[in-house]
Amino acid sequence: MKTKVTHGARIVLGLIFFLFGLNGFLNFIPQPPMSGPPASFAGALIATGYLFPLLKSTEVAAGALLLSGRLVPLALTVLAPVIVNIVAFHLFLAPSGLPVPIVVVALEIFLAHSYWSAFAGLMRVRVAPDSAKEDRTGLAASAARRGDSDAEVQS
């Protein structure tokens, strides 16, 4: 059951970001006119010349990853600051549009919980760095398990 719900949440969140990201470039979903601080904020993003396209490209790429089911934890990580800004925008500048961002936050949190094993290593308080020699030994050992004969450990 949880697998179906996780799959559905991943598809819904992926569609939201993929479609709204593409809409930033193609304008196929008409947007209501903005005025006041929300319009000033959106205008500033566009006026930079790079931030709005970067934001929308990020949304499209992360949405595509969610839809494909590939690198889902990476997509969730990349979308987290985007979602924080969407919520802040609606909370402080356009509160009437807050219900959709709340759903997006719920989907993000649910999916992060569902993929928790991918994030568990990030949540350790104290982690010692790997030494360079251990890294090379580990790479050689994994190459040997794969059957690569060219793998050598250099000291």
Secondary structure, 3 states (H helix, E strand, C coil): CHHHHHHHHHHHHHHHHHHHHHHHHHCCCCCCCCCCHHHHHHHHHHHCCCHHHHHHHHHHHHHHHHHHCCCHHHHHHHHHHHHHHHHHHHHHCCHHHCHHHHHHHHHHHHHHHHCHHHHHHHHCCCCCCCCHHHHHHHHHHHHHHHCCCCCCCCC
